[in-house]
Amino acid sequence: QVQLVESGGGLVQPGGSLRLSCAASGFTFSNYAMSWYRQAPGKQRELVARISSLRSSTNYANSVKGRFTISRDNAKNTVYLQMNSLNAEDTAVYYCNAQAGITRDYWGQGTQVTVSS
């Protein structure tokens, strides 16, 4: 059974930091590109960051470049999102995604991140 379990969300003040984790099970983690998406109220889900399966190359949304860092630990079947210099526009539900081709596409349940003073 495929599972992606996010953790690490919460309430943080502007300028603060959070580290999200996504623990994967039920599939060969190292074969999958891993991504973080987010969805704010009234907005479409958007890609935040992606890390490839092989060379761990990374891509980021322009809005988070220089502030967020995605990483993976294949030994622990876990992907991380380090988020620094958070602002109110980063408030959203953050989702973990695993993808290997069109038919192998899995999602976590999401974790809420709220940036507020």
ZIQUIDA-V196899 format. One record per residue. N is the residue number from 1. RES is the residue in one letter. SS is DSSP state (helix for helix, strand for strand, loop for the rest). BURIAL is b if it has 24 or more other C-alpha atoms within 12 Angstrom, else e. Layout:
# ZIQUIDA-V196899
n,res,ss,burial
N,RES,SS,BURIAL
N,RES,SS,BURIAL
This chain:
# ZIQUIDA-V196899
n,res,ss,burial
1,Q,loop,e
2,V,loop,e
3,Q,strand,b
4,L,strand,b
5,V,strand,b
6,E,strand,b
7,S,strand,b
8,G,loop,b
9,G,loop,b
10,G,strand,b
11,L,strand,b
12,V,strand,b
13,Q,loop,e
14,P,loop,e
15,G,loop,e
16,G,loop,b
17,S,loop,b
18,L,strand,b
19,R,strand,b
20,L,strand,b
21,S,strand,b
22,C,strand,b
23,A,strand,b
24,A,strand,b
25,S,strand,b
26,G,loop,e
27,F,loop,e
28,T,loop,e
29,F,helix,b
30,S,helix,b
31,N,helix,e
32,Y,loop,b
33,A,strand,b
34,M,strand,b
35,S,strand,b
36,W,strand,b
37,Y,strand,b
38,R,strand,b
39,Q,strand,b
40,A,loop,b
41,P,loop,e
42,G,loop,e
43,K,loop,e
44,Q,loop,e
45,R,loop,e
46,E,strand,b
47,L,strand,b
48,V,strand,b
49,A,strand,b
50,R,strand,b
51,I,strand,b
52,S,loop,b
53,S,loop,b
54,L,loop,e
55,R,loop,e
56,S,loop,e
57,S,loop,e
58,T,strand,b
59,N,strand,b
60,Y,strand,b
61,A,loop,e
62,N,loop,e
63,S,loop,e
64,V,loop,b
65,K,loop,e
66,G,loop,e
67,R,loop,b
68,F,strand,b
69,T,strand,b
70,I,strand,b
71,S,strand,b
72,R,strand,b
73,D,strand,e
74,N,loop,b
75,A,loop,e
76,K,loop,e
77,N,loop,b
78,T,strand,b
79,V,strand,b
80,Y,strand,b
81,L,strand,b
82,Q,strand,b
83,M,strand,b
84,N,loop,b
85,S,loop,b
86,L,loop,b
87,N,loop,b
88,A,helix,e
89,E,helix,e
90,D,helix,b
91,T,loop,b
92,A,strand,b
93,V,strand,b
94,Y,strand,b
95,Y,strand,b
96,C,strand,b
97,N,strand,b
98,A,strand,b
99,Q,strand,b
100,A,loop,e
101,G,loop,e
102,I,loop,e
103,T,loop,e
104,R,loop,e
105,D,strand,e
106,Y,strand,b
107,W,strand,b
108,G,loop,b
109,Q,loop,e
110,G,loop,b
111,T,strand,b
112,Q,strand,b
113,V,strand,b
114,T,strand,b
115,V,strand,b
116,S,loop,e
117,S,loop,e
